[in-house]
Amino acid sequence: MVRRTFGLLLVTFLVASSLWAANDPFVGKWKVNPTKSKLNDEMKVEVASANRYTITFAPGVSDTVVADGSDQPALRGTTLSVTVKGPNNWEVIRKMKGRTLLTAYWVLSEDGKTLNDAYTEYAPDGSPSSTPYVYERTAGSSGFLGTWDSDSEKVKAGIKVQIEAYEGDGLSFNGPDAEIAKKLKFDRNDYPDPDPNEEPGSTCSGRRVNERSLEITEKLKGKITGTRQIELSTDLRTLTMTVRLVGQSRPKSSLVFDRE
């Protein structure tokens, strides 16, 4: 009798899990709506020592270099150089094995409240892609030192995310252009991040806040770096994904997707 009861309970659990996976409202293909989406970039510049600065691009993602114009070891096998052209003008260049990945020419406004960044990325074939960023000071009082926020970058059309069922009540997310590639169950346990572009030691855990809301916590080597809130509209036709990084006052991104 005990064995039969246990067997019936197991079958019931498996059927329930299958039904949940089949009816999970998050499952589907989603395409970004650029007009309703927003990006924010925040960076921080601090003094490390005499003529030596730490530039933080995200929690746990920073470079410390001497501002003498030389190529110095930096993030992910790159080099970074900072050249002080004047009190209100810096040149920042990142390279990989001698190949230029990006150039950034920083110019401060006369009142020191605005930082203009003529930013250019270079593809492997050398072709450039430029974006003019305008940063507003949110901390600090003079020079380049302080915290800077910009919403100059616009969301590109064509960004897609595919969400599928994963191991019962879990979900997998595949959206490289939306910077999300994850497979996890919503049991608050840590799952390795499958995205090869993430730092080694990156993990995530998740919970279902309610039937239309998820929260994913992202970690690096056990330390929380940010959260990702994913919410569905009441008609289940719109999905909003908001990324917040630890230590930053504004969301890094808020992407609104329509169901395909």
C-alpha angles and dihedrals in degrees: 000000000000091000091048092049092049090049092052091049091050092050090048091051093049092048092048091049091050092049091049092051092047093049100037104134093213093062114103146067118299131193124198123248102215095193092060097040130086139194129202127191120198127184134173129209119199137171113252097176138316108337089344121116139187115216114195118198098174137346107306092001110106143127128212115203142159110248095232100113095254125129108253133183111274144158122337097355095310130123126230130201128190119193120189105218093175141327090288101028129074131171117210122189129179122195139180117209090338095310115119112241098176145352126205125187111197122200124179122215117242092256091049093234099107132053117198114202120194094200125187130178122198124215120220089266090054097252111146130228115192132198124178108220125196114199126194120211113247097168136018129046111233144019122001093313113110142050121309131194129192134180093180096114113090126213112254121231118245099046109144138184126196117202121194137175115268126195099332112307095009128100137218121211123203114183115124093173089052089049095242127119111150143144117195148138119232097242097109091251120132118255125192114254108243094199107113090205092063123094116268109266095035114147138165138204129193146199135188106238090189138325092291102033135068131182122202119191115205123206139184115208090340096311119114112244101172150323135247120209116199117190135177126213118242091258090050091232099107129054123194120198116192121186120199124184124209112261096017121111097207129052113263089223143353110197121186117203132192120213113252 
